[in-house]
Amino acid sequence: MEGRDAHSPAAEVVDRLWRAYVPFQRGRNTDHDLTAMLVILVLARFIDSVNDPGDELVKRWSRAVAEARIGYPPLRDLNDALFIASRQDRFPVLAPWNPESVFADKDAENLPWVAAFLVALQQPPTAVEAGFEEVTDLLLERYVAESTAQTGEYYTPRTLTRLLAECLSPQPGDRVVDPACGTGGVLAAAARHIAQQGHVGGASFEGYALDHRNHHLAMLNLALHGIDRPLVRASEPGALFRNPGNGMAELVLCNPPFNQRVQGLEHLDWPFGPPPESNANFAWIQLAWRRLSKKGKAALIMPSGAASARGRAAEIRKAILTEGALLAVVALPAGLFSHTTVPVHLWLLARDKARHVPAGETESVLFIDASQLGTQAPRRACELFPADRDRISGRFHAWLRSPGETPDEPGFSCSVSYDEILENEGCPLDPRLYVTPAREQPTAALDTRHLLDHLVHCAESTAGKTAHLCKSFDRSERVARGETEAPRVPLRHLLEGTAEGLLEAPGLLLAGPSGSLIRADHYVDIGGVPVVMPKDLTGSGFSTANIRYISERQAMGLERFRLRPGDVVLARRGELGRAAVVREEQNGWVCGTGCFLLRPPAGLDADYFAAYLRGTEARTWLEAHSTGSMKMKTISLDMLRKLPVVLPSLATQQAIADTMKRLDEHERLLREQLALTQRIRHDALDGGIVPTP
């Protein structure tokens, strides 16, 4: 979430809606919840435009709200209100789908959260005051990050959708197409960009959802962004490639599936050559180009490997280049997606390059290496903030105006002639091959001031966290004083449910898969499912810096080793006592060979147990009962079961866990301050405050 969004009225609305929804997530099928949420928002937005309080639609809505406030399920009146609204000409969602079917034949057990959600929607600030567009964007982002359900196709984060829109700069009246639209985020970003310059109603939007569950989600999302009756169809890649449509679009923006296998591609008519059957990346690029009008431009997210793949892919890259279809390639930072750390590139194309750059300057390509831009907070995807996006899109637009007069920027961008690119075998298009590294230069005083401002912000944040930490310590002490001496219970008894208070809720402890189940040749370089090894366990979580991956297909055969939120992963070798609690971000990862997987019983708090393992008593016991050398200690599964666990009441466990988590966060903030201080000291003596020749 962008920094300014965190405290915006829209963020407040979404946080309130999410808190109303979360208690009803578990123990039921939530696949249709997001659709129902967006239908409610569409209806609320539509009713806000109805000025007559005596209108039957308004009466139905008001009755549904009144029912929700007293805890009565409002589904029937919501369904009636939708029935009335959807038959009005101004209703923004296109037939033949009837949105009221979301609530028809449903009861409170299917959608138990609707009453609480509806009540939360009425509280100030309202979605009307915050802006339905921003509320919708943040709600989708929150749902993808924290929901137990899936949205089908991978979600494209807003930081990327906005970059695509800012690079192509859609205008009122443009026809905008996304052939793999998912939940409609890219088209919504284009609509937002147009709305900032004029009325969005003059443009047309066309999308194709490859996962049929997203067909309705995309229509609702676009309707909430002011697009009346958007054209969204369900489709599949083969059908799109066989019937690419006409070249009438001013803009094509797309984040297609990566490295997808689609059969029968070689028999189709391709403008730059048939793509390999094993990989449809270049089929998507050519589809986007064919959809463009003579003055059209396209922006596609591609895996970085597409820029250097050999064989038929290299031949297609050469044809794209020599035919004048390529404007620019941008290398983006890793970690932009929550589901993968694979770095991606942004490809910018034109149907007719001569319409976008001055005459005589068409035979060059702009390369931008933005891989070092972006900000990554702990446990969050990397984000390109507005300044980062402005730097990328600003350089691209300046280059379009005059490639020859746009100076190269070491470490960031350069303009490269066709001849220079073609000199390299395979016509590689990775910006890092062409952008020269930045020279080490003294840091300017302005940069030092920026670091100082950041240090002040960190110090203020740390001060606030310190106050919360003190309160947490006080709470832990009060709980502990009111409790008798806690027993030490063998871990085995906790797992078997024979410890007092745990009779009906046994747990699970198992060692990670053997080496024969995950062999060296099972690991993949691109995408896949992370496999947690001891090196990936940090003091308070998981590190993805050097984590390795296996394919989803391989992971399906290791179902019993897949992680769930609330599990604890323990190191079985090396530095014993390392442990981390699985959050939603690690849901579905695989416990690796060098680790144990613990699924705690209901009476054992996962965060408390992880903190206990990191403590002196548990570490001393583990080392005393380990085998192996001093450098590589190992604990067996049988011995781990004998580990004595100090077991206070659940309330005390939770209080201790809260304190330890706050200590971890406090330590992180202090380390960040120390690193900033050291950098400021270095830069201050290197041009920040000391004059340099």
C-alpha positions as CSV (number, residue, x, y, z in Angstrom):
1,M,0.0,0.0,0.0
2,E,1.4,3.4,-1.0
3,G,2.5,5.5,2.0
4,R,-0.2,8.1,1.6
5,D,-2.9,5.5,1.3
6,A,-2.2,4.1,4.8
7,H,-3.9,7.0,6.5
8,S,-6.4,8.0,3.8
9,P,-10.2,8.0,4.3
10,A,-10.4,5.1,1.8
11,A,-8.0,3.1,3.9
12,E,-10.1,3.8,7.0
13,V,-13.2,2.6,5.2
14,V,-11.6,-0.6,3.9
15,D,-10.1,-1.4,7.3
16,R,-13.6,-1.0,8.9
17,L,-15.2,-3.2,6.2
18,W,-12.5,-5.8,6.6
19,R,-12.8,-6.0,10.4
20,A,-16.5,-6.6,9.9
21,Y,-15.9,-9.4,7.4
22,V,-12.9,-11.3,8.9
23,P,-14.7,-13.1,11.8
24,F,-16.9,-14.9,9.2
25,Q,-14.1,-16.2,7.0
26,R,-13.3,-19.6,8.6
27,G,-15.2,-22.8,8.2
28,R,-17.1,-22.1,5.0
29,N,-16.8,-21.6,1.2
30,T,-15.7,-18.0,0.7
31,D,-15.3,-18.1,-3.1
32,H,-18.2,-15.8,-3.8
33,D,-17.6,-13.3,-1.0
34,L,-15.6,-10.8,-3.0
35,T,-18.2,-10.7,-5.8
36,A,-20.9,-10.0,-3.1
37,M,-18.8,-7.2,-1.6
38,L,-18.4,-5.5,-4.9
39,V,-22.1,-5.8,-5.8
40,I,-22.9,-4.1,-2.5
41,L,-20.5,-1.3,-3.3
42,V,-21.9,-0.9,-6.9
43,L,-25.5,-0.8,-5.4
44,A,-24.4,1.8,-2.8
45,R,-22.7,3.9,-5.5
46,F,-25.8,3.7,-7.7
47,I,-28.2,4.6,-4.9
48,D,-26.1,7.6,-4.0
49,S,-27.1,9.0,-7.4
50,V,-30.8,8.6,-6.8
51,N,-32.2,11.9,-5.4
52,D,-35.7,10.7,-4.5
53,P,-36.0,9.3,-1.0
54,G,-39.4,8.0,-1.8
55,D,-38.0,5.8,-4.7
56,E,-38.8,2.1,-4.2
57,L,-35.1,1.3,-4.7
58,V,-34.1,3.7,-1.9
59,K,-36.7,2.2,0.4
60,R,-35.5,-1.3,-0.1
61,W,-31.9,-0.3,0.5
62,S,-32.9,1.7,3.7
63,R,-34.8,-1.4,5.0
64,A,-31.8,-3.6,4.3
65,V,-29.6,-1.2,6.3
66,A,-32.1,-1.1,9.1
67,E,-32.3,-4.9,9.3
68,A,-28.5,-5.1,9.3
69,R,-28.3,-2.7,12.2
70,I,-30.4,-5.0,14.4
71,G,-28.5,-8.1,13.3
72,Y,-31.2,-9.4,11.0
73,P,-29.9,-10.9,7.6
74,P,-30.7,-8.2,4.9
75,L,-30.3,-10.6,2.0
76,R,-33.9,-10.5,0.8
77,D,-34.1,-6.7,0.7
78,L,-30.7,-6.4,-0.9
79,N,-31.8,-8.9,-3.6
80,D,-35.0,-6.8,-4.2
81,A,-33.0,-3.6,-4.4
82,L,-30.6,-5.1,-6.9
83,F,-33.5,-6.4,-8.9
84,I,-35.0,-2.9,-9.2
85,A,-31.6,-1.2,-9.8
86,S,-30.4,-3.6,-12.5
87,R,-33.4,-3.0,-14.6
88,Q,-32.8,0.7,-14.8
89,D,-31.0,2.1,-17.9
90,R,-28.4,3.9,-15.8
91,F,-27.3,0.8,-13.8
92,P,-23.6,0.4,-14.8
93,V,-23.3,-3.4,-15.0
94,L,-24.1,-4.9,-18.4
95,A,-26.6,-7.7,-19.0
96,P,-27.0,-10.7,-19.5
97,W,-25.5,-11.2,-16.0
98,N,-28.0,-10.3,-13.3
99,P,-26.1,-9.1,-10.3
100,E,-29.0,-9.9,-7.9
101,S,-28.2,-13.6,-8.5
102,V,-25.4,-13.0,-5.9
103,F,-28.1,-12.9,-3.2
104,A,-30.8,-15.0,-4.7
105,D,-31.3,-18.4,-3.1
106,K,-28.8,-17.5,-0.4
107,D,-29.3,-17.6,3.3
108,A,-27.5,-16.2,6.3
109,E,-25.3,-19.3,6.5
110,N,-23.9,-18.7,2.9
111,L,-23.2,-15.0,3.5
112,P,-23.2,-14.5,7.3
113,W,-21.0,-11.3,7.1
114,V,-23.3,-9.2,5.0
115,A,-25.1,-7.5,7.9
116,A,-21.9,-6.5,9.6
117,F,-20.4,-5.3,6.3
118,L,-23.5,-3.2,5.5
119,V,-23.5,-1.6,8.9
120,A,-19.7,-0.8,8.6
121,L,-20.4,0.8,5.1
122,Q,-22.7,3.4,6.7
123,Q,-20.3,4.6,9.3
124,P,-18.2,7.8,8.6
125,P,-16.2,8.4,6.6
126,T,-18.4,6.7,4.0
127,A,-17.3,5.2,0.7
128,V,-19.0,8.1,-1.0
129,E,-16.8,10.6,1.0
130,A,-13.7,8.5,0.5
131,G,-14.3,7.8,-3.2
132,F,-15.5,4.4,-4.5
133,E,-12.6,4.0,-6.9
134,E,-10.0,4.2,-4.1
135,V,-12.1,2.1,-1.7
136,T,-12.5,-0.6,-4.4
137,D,-8.7,-0.7,-5.2
138,L,-7.8,-1.0,-1.5
139,L,-10.5,-3.6,-0.8
140,L,-9.3,-5.8,-3.7
141,E,-5.7,-5.4,-2.5
142,R,-6.7,-6.4,1.1
143,Y,-8.7,-9.4,-0.1
144,V,-5.9,-10.8,-2.2
145,A,-3.4,-10.3,0.7
146,E,-5.4,-11.7,3.5
147,S,-8.3,-13.8,2.3
148,T,-8.4,-17.6,2.4
149,A,-10.0,-17.6,-1.1
150,Q,-8.3,-17.1,-4.4
151,T,-9.1,-14.7,-7.3
152,G,-8.1,-17.1,-10.0
153,E,-5.5,-15.3,-12.2
154,Y,-2.7,-13.7,-10.4
155,Y,-3.6,-10.2,-9.1
156,T,-1.6,-7.3,-10.6
157,P,-0.7,-4.9,-7.8
158,R,-1.7,-1.3,-8.1
159,T,1.9,-0.2,-8.2
160,L,2.2,-1.9,-11.5
161,T,-1.2,-1.1,-13.0
162,R,-0.6,2.6,-12.4
163,L,2.9,2.4,-14.0
164,L,1.4,0.8,-17.2
165,A,-1.2,3.5,-17.3
166,E,1.3,6.3,-16.7
167,C,3.6,5.1,-19.4
168,L,0.9,4.8,-22.1
169,S,-1.0,7.9,-20.8
170,P,-4.6,7.0,-22.1
171,Q,-6.7,9.9,-23.2
172,P,-10.5,10.5,-23.3
173,G,-12.0,8.8,-26.3
174,D,-9.3,6.0,-26.4
175,R,-10.2,2.4,-27.0
176,V,-8.4,0.4,-24.3
177,V,-8.0,-3.4,-24.3
178,D,-6.7,-6.0,-21.8
179,P,-6.7,-9.5,-23.2
180,A,-5.9,-11.0,-19.8
181,C,-7.7,-8.7,-17.5
182,G,-8.1,-10.7,-14.3
183,T,-10.1,-8.6,-11.9
184,G,-9.8,-5.6,-14.1
185,G,-7.1,-3.8,-12.2
186,V,-5.1,-2.6,-15.3
187,L,-8.2,-1.3,-17.1
188,A,-9.3,0.4,-13.9
189,A,-5.9,2.2,-13.6
190,A,-6.4,3.4,-17.2
191,A,-9.8,4.7,-16.4
192,R,-8.5,6.5,-13.4
193,H,-5.8,8.1,-15.5
194,I,-8.3,9.2,-18.1
195,A,-10.6,10.6,-15.4
196,Q,-7.8,12.9,-14.2
197,Q,-7.8,14.5,-17.6
198,G,-11.4,14.5,-18.7
199,H,-14.6,12.4,-18.5
200,V,-14.0,8.7,-18.6
201,G,-17.3,8.1,-20.4
202,G,-15.7,9.0,-23.7
203,A,-13.4,6.0,-23.7
204,S,-14.2,2.4,-24.3
205,F,-12.8,-0.6,-22.3
206,E,-12.6,-4.2,-23.4
207,G,-11.3,-7.1,-21.3
208,Y,-11.0,-10.8,-21.4
209,A,-11.0,-12.9,-18.2
210,L,-9.0,-16.1,-18.5
211,D,-10.4,-17.4,-15.3
212,H,-14.2,-17.4,-15.7
213,R,-14.6,-16.6,-12.0
214,N,-13.1,-13.2,-12.7
215,H,-15.6,-12.2,-15.4
216,H,-18.0,-10.7,-13.0
217,L,-15.4,-9.3,-10.7
218,A,-13.8,-7.3,-13.5
219,M,-17.2,-5.9,-14.6
220,L,-18.0,-4.8,-11.1
221,N,-14.5,-3.3,-10.5
222,L,-14.7,-1.3,-13.7
223,A,-18.3,-0.1,-12.9
224,L,-17.0,1.2,-9.6
225,H,-14.3,3.2,-11.5
226,G,-17.0,5.0,-13.4
227,I,-17.0,2.8,-16.5
228,D,-20.7,2.3,-17.5
229,R,-21.4,-1.2,-18.8
230,P,-17.9,-2.3,-19.4
231,L,-17.3,-5.0,-22.1
232,V,-15.7,-8.0,-20.3
233,R,-15.9,-11.5,-21.7
234,A,-14.7,-14.9,-20.4
235,S,-12.2,-16.5,-22.7
236,E,-9.1,-18.7,-22.8
237,P,-5.7,-18.2,-24.4
238,G,-6.2,-20.5,-27.4
239,A,-9.4,-18.8,-28.5
240,L,-7.8,-15.4,-28.3
241,F,-4.7,-16.5,-30.3
242,R,-6.9,-18.1,-33.0
243,N,-9.2,-15.1,-33.2
244,P,-7.1,-12.0,-32.3
245,G,-9.8,-9.5,-33.4
246,N,-9.3,-6.3,-35.3
247,G,-6.6,-3.7,-35.0
248,M,-8.8,-0.9,-33.6
249,A,-7.3,-0.3,-30.1
250,E,-5.4,2.8,-29.3
251,L,-3.9,1.0,-26.2
252,V,-3.4,-2.5,-25.1
253,L,-2.3,-3.0,-21.5
254,C,-1.7,-6.5,-20.1
255,N,-0.1,-8.7,-17.5
256,P,-0.6,-12.1,-19.1
257,P,0.2,-15.5,-17.6
258,F,3.9,-16.2,-17.7
259,N,5.5,-19.2,-19.4
260,Q,2.2,-20.8,-20.2
261,R,2.0,-23.8,-22.5
262,V,-0.6,-23.5,-25.3
263,Q,-0.8,-26.1,-28.0
264,G,-1.4,-25.5,-31.7
265,L,0.3,-22.1,-32.0
266,E,2.7,-22.9,-34.8
267,H,-0.2,-23.3,-37.3
268,L,-1.5,-19.7,-36.8
269,D,-0.6,-16.6,-38.7
270,W,1.9,-14.7,-36.6
271,P,3.3,-11.3,-37.6
272,F,6.8,-11.9,-36.1
273,G,6.9,-15.7,-36.3
274,P,5.3,-18.7,-34.5
275,P,6.1,-18.8,-30.8
276,P,7.4,-22.0,-29.2
277,E,4.5,-24.3,-28.1
278,S,6.1,-24.7,-24.6
279,N,5.9,-21.0,-23.9
280,A,3.2,-18.5,-24.9
281,N,5.0,-15.3,-23.8
282,F,5.6,-14.2,-27.4
283,A,2.1,-15.2,-28.4
284,W,0.8,-12.6,-25.9
285,I,3.2,-10.0,-27.2
286,Q,2.1,-10.6,-30.8
287,L,-1.6,-10.7,-29.8
288,A,-1.2,-7.3,-28.2
289,W,0.5,-5.8,-31.2
290,R,-2.2,-7.2,-33.6
291,R,-5.0,-5.5,-31.6
292,L,-3.4,-2.1,-32.0
293,S,-4.6,0.6,-34.5
294,K,-2.1,2.3,-36.7
295,K,-1.4,4.9,-33.9
296,G,-1.7,2.4,-31.1
297,K,0.7,1.5,-28.3
298,A,1.0,-1.5,-26.0
299,A,2.4,-2.2,-22.5
300,L,3.0,-5.8,-21.3
301,I,4.5,-7.3,-18.2
302,M,6.8,-10.1,-19.1
303,P,9.1,-12.4,-17.1
304,S,12.7,-11.2,-17.3
305,G,13.6,-14.5,-19.1
306,A,11.7,-13.4,-22.2
307,A,14.4,-10.8,-22.9
308,S,17.1,-13.4,-23.4
309,A,15.4,-16.8,-24.2
310,R,17.1,-18.6,-27.1
311,G,15.8,-20.5,-30.1
312,R,12.5,-19.4,-31.6
313,A,12.1,-16.6,-29.0
314,A,15.4,-15.0,-30.2
315,E,14.1,-15.0,-33.8
316,I,10.9,-13.3,-32.7
317,R,12.7,-10.7,-30.7
318,K,14.8,-9.9,-33.8
319,A,11.7,-9.5,-36.0
320,I,10.0,-7.3,-33.4
321,L,13.1,-5.1,-33.3
322,T,13.7,-4.8,-37.1
323,E,10.0,-4.4,-37.9
324,G,10.0,-1.3,-35.7
325,A,7.5,-2.6,-33.1
326,L,9.7,-2.1,-30.0
327,L,9.8,1.3,-28.2
328,A,11.3,0.4,-24.8
329,V,12.1,-2.3,-22.2
330,V,12.1,-1.6,-18.5
331,A,13.7,-3.9,-15.9
332,L,11.6,-3.7,-12.8
333,P,12.6,-4.6,-9.2
334,A,12.1,-8.1,-7.8
335,G,9.3,-8.8,-5.3
336,L,6.6,-6.7,-6.9
337,F,4.1,-9.6,-6.7
338,S,3.0,-11.2,-3.5
339,H,3.0,-14.7,-5.0
340,T,6.5,-14.7,-6.5
341,T,9.8,-12.8,-6.2
342,V,10.6,-13.4,-9.9
343,P,11.8,-10.1,-11.5
344,V,9.8,-8.8,-14.4
345,H,10.2,-6.5,-17.4
346,L,7.8,-4.0,-18.9
347,W,7.7,-4.1,-22.7
348,L,6.4,-1.0,-24.6
349,L,5.4,-1.5,-28.2
350,A,4.0,0.5,-31.1
351,R,2.0,-0.6,-34.2
352,D,3.8,2.1,-36.2
353,K,6.8,3.5,-34.4
354,A,7.1,6.4,-36.8
355,R,3.9,7.9,-35.4
356,H,5.4,8.2,-31.9
357,V,9.1,9.3,-32.4
358,P,10.5,12.0,-34.7
359,A,11.4,11.2,-38.2
360,G,14.9,9.8,-38.6
361,E,15.1,8.6,-34.9
362,T,13.1,5.4,-35.1
363,E,16.0,2.9,-35.2
364,S,16.8,2.9,-31.5
365,V,15.3,1.4,-28.3
366,L,15.1,2.9,-24.8
367,F,16.4,0.6,-22.1
368,I,15.6,1.5,-18.4
369,D,17.1,-0.4,-15.5
370,A,14.7,0.3,-12.6
371,S,15.6,-2.8,-10.7
372,Q,17.0,-0.8,-7.9
373,L,14.0,1.4,-7.4
374,G,11.1,0.6,-5.1
375,T,10.6,0.1,-1.4
376,Q,10.0,-3.2,0.4
377,A,8.6,-3.3,3.9
378,P,8.9,-6.4,6.0
379,R,6.4,-9.1,4.9
380,R,5.1,-7.0,2.1
381,A,5.6,-6.9,-1.7
382,C,8.0,-4.3,-3.1
383,E,6.2,-1.1,-4.2
384,L,7.0,1.6,-6.8
385,F,6.0,4.8,-5.1
386,P,4.8,7.8,-7.3
387,A,8.4,9.2,-7.4
388,D,9.7,5.9,-8.8
389,R,6.9,5.7,-11.4
390,D,7.3,9.3,-12.4
391,R,11.0,8.7,-13.0
392,I,10.3,5.7,-15.3
393,S,7.4,7.2,-17.2
394,G,9.0,10.6,-17.4
395,R,12.1,9.2,-19.0
396,F,10.0,7.2,-21.5
397,H,7.9,10.2,-22.5
398,A,11.0,12.4,-22.8
399,W,12.6,9.8,-25.1
400,L,9.5,9.6,-27.3
401,R,9.7,13.3,-27.9
402,S,13.4,13.2,-28.9
403,P,15.5,10.0,-28.6
404,G,18.6,11.8,-29.8
405,E,18.4,14.6,-27.2
406,T,17.5,12.4,-24.2
407,P,20.8,11.9,-22.4
408,D,21.8,8.5,-21.1
409,E,21.8,8.2,-17.3
410,P,24.4,5.8,-16.0
411,G,22.8,3.2,-13.8
412,F,19.3,4.0,-15.0
413,S,18.7,4.4,-18.8
414,C,20.2,4.6,-22.2
415,S,19.1,4.7,-25.9
416,V,20.6,1.9,-28.0
417,S,20.7,1.6,-31.8
418,Y,19.3,-1.4,-33.6
419,D,22.8,-2.1,-34.9
420,E,24.3,-2.4,-31.5
421,I,21.5,-4.7,-30.3
422,L,21.8,-6.9,-33.3
423,E,25.6,-7.3,-32.8
424,N,24.7,-9.4,-29.7
425,E,23.9,-13.1,-30.4
426,G,20.2,-13.8,-29.9
427,C,19.2,-10.2,-30.0
428,P,18.9,-9.9,-26.1
429,L,16.7,-7.2,-24.7
430,D,17.6,-7.2,-21.0
431,P,18.2,-3.6,-20.0
432,R,21.0,-4.6,-17.7
433,L,23.1,-5.6,-20.7
434,Y,23.0,-2.1,-22.1
435,V,22.7,0.4,-19.2
436,T,26.1,1.3,-17.9
437,P,26.6,1.0,-14.1
438,A,26.4,4.3,-12.2
439,R,29.7,5.7,-11.1
440,E,30.4,6.1,-7.4
441,Q,29.8,9.8,-6.7
442,P,29.8,11.7,-3.4
443,T,26.3,11.9,-2.0
444,A,24.8,15.4,-2.2
445,A,23.7,17.4,0.8
446,L,20.1,17.1,-0.4
447,D,20.4,13.3,-0.2
448,T,21.8,13.5,3.3
449,R,19.0,15.7,4.3
450,H,16.5,13.1,2.9
451,L,18.2,10.4,5.0
452,L,18.1,12.7,8.1
453,D,14.3,13.2,7.5
454,H,13.9,9.4,7.3
455,L,15.9,9.0,10.5
456,V,13.6,11.4,12.3
457,H,10.6,9.5,11.1
458,C,12.1,6.2,12.3
459,A,12.9,7.8,15.7
460,E,9.3,9.0,16.1
461,S,8.0,5.6,15.1
462,T,10.3,3.9,17.6
463,A,9.2,6.2,20.3
464,G,5.6,5.3,19.7
465,K,6.4,1.6,19.6
466,T,8.4,2.0,22.9
467,A,5.3,3.2,24.7
468,H,3.3,0.2,23.4
469,L,6.1,-2.1,24.4
470,C,6.1,-0.8,28.0
471,K,2.3,-1.3,28.1
472,S,2.7,-4.9,26.8
473,F,5.3,-5.6,29.4
474,D,3.1,-4.3,32.2
475,R,0.2,-6.5,30.9
476,S,2.4,-9.6,30.8
477,E,3.6,-9.0,34.3
478,R,0.1,-8.6,35.6
479,V,-1.0,-11.8,34.0
480,A,2.0,-13.7,35.2
481,R,1.6,-12.5,38.8
482,G,-1.9,-13.8,38.9
483,E,-0.8,-17.3,37.9
484,T,0.7,-20.2,39.9
485,E,4.0,-21.7,38.8
486,A,3.7,-22.9,35.2
487,P,4.3,-26.7,34.7
488,R,6.9,-28.1,32.3
489,V,5.1,-30.4,30.0
490,P,6.9,-32.7,27.4
491,L,6.1,-31.6,23.9
492,R,4.9,-35.2,23.2
493,H,2.1,-34.8,25.8
494,L,1.0,-31.5,24.2
495,L,0.8,-33.1,20.8
496,E,-1.0,-36.2,22.0
497,G,-3.6,-34.1,23.8
498,T,-2.8,-35.7,27.2
499,A,-1.7,-32.5,28.8
500,E,-4.2,-30.7,31.1
501,G,-6.5,-28.5,29.1
502,L,-5.6,-30.0,25.7
503,L,-7.6,-33.2,25.8
504,E,-9.7,-32.5,22.8
505,A,-7.2,-30.7,20.6
506,P,-4.1,-32.7,19.7
507,G,-1.4,-31.2,17.6
508,L,1.0,-32.5,14.9
509,L,4.8,-32.7,14.6
510,L,6.6,-34.1,11.7
511,A,10.0,-33.9,10.0
512,G,10.3,-32.3,6.6
513,P,10.3,-34.6,3.5
514,S,13.3,-36.8,2.9
515,G,15.9,-36.0,0.3
516,S,14.3,-38.5,-2.1
517,L,11.0,-36.5,-2.1
518,I,12.7,-33.2,-3.0
519,R,15.7,-33.8,-5.1
520,A,18.1,-31.2,-6.5
521,D,16.6,-31.5,-10.0
522,H,13.1,-30.7,-8.6
523,Y,14.0,-27.0,-7.9
524,V,13.0,-24.4,-10.5
525,D,14.4,-21.0,-11.3
526,I,11.2,-19.2,-12.1
527,G,8.1,-19.0,-10.0
528,G,6.9,-22.1,-8.1
529,V,6.3,-22.8,-4.4
530,P,8.9,-21.8,-1.8
531,V,10.6,-24.6,0.2
532,V,11.6,-23.5,3.7
533,M,15.1,-24.6,4.9
534,P,16.8,-23.7,8.2
535,K,18.7,-20.8,6.4
536,D,15.3,-19.2,5.6
537,L,14.3,-18.9,9.3
538,T,15.2,-15.5,10.8
539,G,14.9,-14.2,14.3
540,S,11.2,-13.3,13.8
541,G,10.0,-14.7,10.5
542,F,11.0,-16.0,7.1
543,S,13.6,-14.6,4.7
544,T,13.0,-15.0,0.9
545,A,16.4,-13.6,0.0
546,N,17.8,-17.0,-1.0
547,I,14.8,-19.3,-0.7
548,R,14.4,-22.0,-3.4
549,Y,11.3,-23.1,-5.2
550,I,9.7,-26.3,-6.6
551,S,6.9,-26.5,-9.2
552,E,3.3,-26.4,-8.1
553,R,2.9,-29.9,-9.5
554,Q,5.7,-31.2,-7.4
555,A,4.3,-29.4,-4.3
556,M,0.9,-31.1,-4.8
557,G,2.6,-34.5,-4.1
558,L,3.9,-33.1,-0.7
559,E,0.5,-32.0,0.6
560,R,1.2,-33.1,4.2
561,F,4.3,-30.9,4.3
562,R,2.5,-27.7,3.1
563,L,2.3,-24.9,5.6
564,R,-0.8,-23.4,7.0
565,P,-1.2,-20.1,8.9
566,G,-0.5,-20.8,12.6
567,D,2.0,-23.6,12.0
568,V,5.5,-23.3,13.5
569,V,8.6,-24.2,11.4
570,L,11.6,-25.3,13.5
571,A,15.2,-25.9,12.4
572,R,16.3,-29.5,12.9
573,R,20.0,-28.8,12.2
574,G,22.5,-26.0,12.5
575,E,21.6,-23.3,15.0
576,L,18.9,-25.1,17.0
577,G,16.1,-23.0,18.4
578,R,15.4,-21.1,15.2
579,A,11.7,-21.0,14.6
580,A,9.1,-18.9,12.8
581,V,5.3,-18.8,12.8
582,V,3.5,-19.2,9.5
583,R,1.3,-16.3,8.4
584,E,-1.0,-15.9,5.5
585,E,1.9,-14.9,3.3
586,Q,3.5,-18.3,3.7
587,N,0.2,-20.3,3.3
588,G,0.9,-23.2,0.9
589,W,4.7,-23.1,1.2
590,V,6.5,-26.4,1.8
591,C,8.4,-27.4,4.9
592,G,11.9,-28.4,3.7
593,T,14.2,-31.4,4.5
594,G,16.1,-29.6,7.3
595,C,13.1,-28.5,9.3
596,F,10.3,-29.7,11.5
597,L,6.6,-28.7,11.0
598,L,4.6,-28.2,14.2
599,R,0.8,-27.7,14.1
600,P,0.2,-26.6,17.7
601,P,-2.8,-27.9,19.7
602,A,-5.5,-25.3,20.5
603,G,-4.1,-24.6,24.0
604,L,-0.6,-23.8,22.8
605,D,-0.1,-20.3,21.2
606,A,2.1,-20.6,18.2
607,D,3.9,-17.2,18.8
608,Y,4.5,-18.1,22.4
609,F,6.0,-21.5,21.4
610,A,8.3,-19.9,18.8
611,A,9.4,-17.4,21.3
612,Y,10.0,-20.1,23.9
613,L,12.2,-22.1,21.4
614,R,14.3,-19.0,20.8
615,G,14.8,-18.6,24.6
616,T,17.8,-19.7,26.6
617,E,16.1,-22.6,28.4
618,A,14.9,-24.3,25.2
619,R,18.1,-23.7,23.3
620,T,20.3,-25.1,26.1
621,W,18.1,-28.2,26.3
622,L,18.2,-28.7,22.5
623,E,21.9,-28.4,22.3
624,A,22.5,-30.8,25.2
625,H,20.3,-33.4,23.5
626,S,21.6,-32.9,20.0
627,T,24.0,-35.0,18.0
628,G,26.6,-34.1,15.3
629,S,29.5,-31.8,15.3
630,M,29.9,-28.4,16.9
631,K,29.3,-26.7,13.6
632,M,26.3,-28.8,12.5
633,K,24.2,-29.9,15.5
634,T,21.1,-32.0,14.8
635,I,18.1,-32.8,16.9
636,S,16.0,-36.0,16.1
637,L,12.2,-36.1,16.0
638,D,12.0,-38.5,18.9
639,M,14.2,-36.3,21.0
640,L,12.3,-33.1,20.1
641,R,9.1,-34.8,21.4
642,K,10.7,-35.0,24.8
643,L,11.4,-31.2,25.0
644,P,10.0,-29.8,28.2
645,V,7.8,-26.8,27.5
646,V,6.9,-24.3,30.1
647,L,3.1,-24.1,29.8
648,P,1.3,-21.2,31.4
649,S,-2.3,-20.5,30.8
650,L,-3.3,-19.6,27.2
651,A,-4.0,-15.9,28.3
652,T,-0.4,-15.7,29.7
653,Q,1.0,-17.3,26.6
654,Q,-0.7,-14.7,24.4
655,A,0.4,-11.9,26.6
656,I,4.0,-13.1,26.4
657,A,3.8,-13.6,22.7
658,D,2.5,-10.1,22.2
659,T,5.4,-8.7,24.2
660,M,8.0,-10.7,22.3
661,K,6.5,-9.6,18.9
662,R,6.7,-6.0,20.0
663,L,10.3,-6.6,21.1
664,D,11.1,-8.0,17.7
665,E,9.6,-5.0,16.0
666,H,11.4,-2.6,18.3
667,E,14.7,-4.4,17.5
668,R,14.0,-4.1,13.8
669,L,13.4,-0.3,14.1
670,L,16.6,0.2,16.1
671,R,18.6,-1.7,13.6
672,E,17.1,0.4,10.8
673,Q,18.0,3.6,12.7
674,L,21.6,2.3,13.2
675,A,22.0,1.5,9.5
676,L,20.7,4.9,8.6
677,T,23.0,6.6,11.1
678,Q,26.0,4.8,9.7
679,R,25.0,5.7,6.1
680,I,24.5,9.4,7.1
681,R,27.9,9.5,8.8
682,H,29.6,8.0,5.7
683,D,27.7,10.4,3.3
684,A,28.3,13.4,5.5
685,L,32.1,13.0,5.1
686,D,31.7,12.3,1.4
687,G,30.0,15.5,0.2
688,G,27.1,15.7,2.5
689,I,28.4,18.5,4.8
690,V,32.2,18.4,4.0
691,P,33.1,20.3,0.9
692,T,34.7,18.2,-1.9
693,P,36.9,19.4,-4.7
